[in-house]
Amino acid sequence: MNPAGAAQLCDSIRRIGAQLLSIPDEIASERPGEGKWSKKEILGHLIDSASNNHQRFVRLLLQKELSLPGYEQEEWVRAQAYHMRPWGDLVALWAGYNLHLAQLIADVPPEALDHECRIGDAEPKNLAQLMEEYLRHLLHHIGQIFPADERAE
């Protein structure tokens, strides 16, 4: 991602953060069904994703090859009891962490983009692929928080 893309990402995070804050805490707490995450838990999962990817990105800036464990998303969300946290606190943490990651991504030197990481048993991926996957993953889950039929036009 180039500096212009990182600036666009920052703008998107700020815009999405404002939209997230418009969701009442009680709505963010509701689970849509048995075994389904609430909006709080989805955002908590995105905070976990930011945390895990922060480690990956920084470590790959410092070394050419890396092997890291995967993470058990269900257990992480459950262990941190995101459903009990105030919505505004979760939104602030998510937005702040992602603004930090956007700046980190903008500052990655081109020669580090080919550094490779193996996560768990998966095939190795380079830093550029991990960053792209992170952004796709983030947008996928934001789409779960704001389903198409609830989005403001």
N, C-alpha and C positions, 0 to 999 in steps of 0.2 A: 504494500500500500504506500502510495506517495504522500507527501505532506498535504496536498489538496484533499486527498481521500480521507486522511486523518481528520482534517478540519471539518469535512462533511460528516464524518462519524461523530465528532463532538457535537455538532449542531443537532444531529439525530438523537443523540443521547439526551441532550437538554430538552428537546421537543417531547420525546417519549416520556422522560421523567415528569414533565408537567402533566402529560396525559395520565400517567399512572397515579399522580397525586389527586386527580379528580375522582378516583374510585374510592368510595367510602370504605372504611375499615371493615365493616360488617360484610360488605359484598366481597372484599378481598379475602375474607376468612371462609367463605362458603365453599364446600367441596361439591363439585357438580355430580358426583356419583360415588358409589362404592369403589374404593381403590384409586380414585382420581385425586390429583393434587388441586388444592385451592390456588387462587392467584398468588397468595402469599408464599405458598410452597413452590410454585413455579419460579417466582422471583428469587426465592432462596436458592433454588437449584441454579439459577443464573449467577448468583453471587458465588456459589461453589465453583461454577465453571470459570468465572473470572479469576478466582483464587488459584485453581489448578493450572489454568493457562498462564497466569502471571509467572508462576514458577517455571513452567516449560519455556516460555519466551526468554526470560532472563538467563536461565541456565544455557539455553541454546545460543545466546549472544556470547557466552563465555567459553563454550566448548563446541567442537565440531560434531561429536557423537554423544548420545545420551540414551540411557534406558531408565524409564520411570514406571512405577506401578500405575494401573488404571485406578478408577475410583468407583465405589459402590454408591451410586446416586441415591437410591431409595434410603439406604442406611444413613447417609450424610444428612439428607433432608429431615429424616425422623429424629436423628440424634440432636440436631440443632433446634428442633421445635419451632420452625419458622411460623407455623400457624398460630403461635402464641405471641408473636412479636408485633409491635405497632407497625402498621402499614407504612406510615411516613418514614420511620427509621429504616425499614427495608429498602424503600425507594431511594433514600439518601445514600445508603451504603452502596446499592447497585450503581447509581449514577456516578458517585465519586470514584468507585473502583474502575468503571468503564471509561471515564474521562482519563484516568491515569493510564489505562491500557492503550487508549487511542494515542496518547503522546508517546508511549513506549514504542508502539507500532510505527509511528511516524519517524522515529529516530533510529530504527534498525538500519545498520549499514548494509548495503547490497550484498557484500561478500558473506554475510551471516545467513542469508536467505536459504542457502543450500545445506546448512547444518542439519543433521538428521537426528530424530528422536524415535525411539520405540516405546510405545505406551502399552504396558501389559503384554499380551500375546499378539498384538496387532502388528502388521507390517510397518516398517519405519516410514516416517513422513518427514519432509523437510519443514523448516520454520515457516516458509511462505505458505505451504499447504495447511499447517496448523493454524496460522492466523486467519486464512480464508475460511476454514472449517469453523473456527470460533465465531466469526461474524455470521455465518449462515445459521449456526446453532442458536445464537442470540436472537436473530430475527425470527426463526422458527418459533421459539418459545414466546416471544413478544406477540406473535400472531395467535398463540393460544390464550394469552391474557386478553387480547382484543380480537375476538373472532370477527370475521368479515361482516356478519350481520349486526355487530355492535359498533363498528367503526364509523366515526363521523366522516361524512363526505366533504 
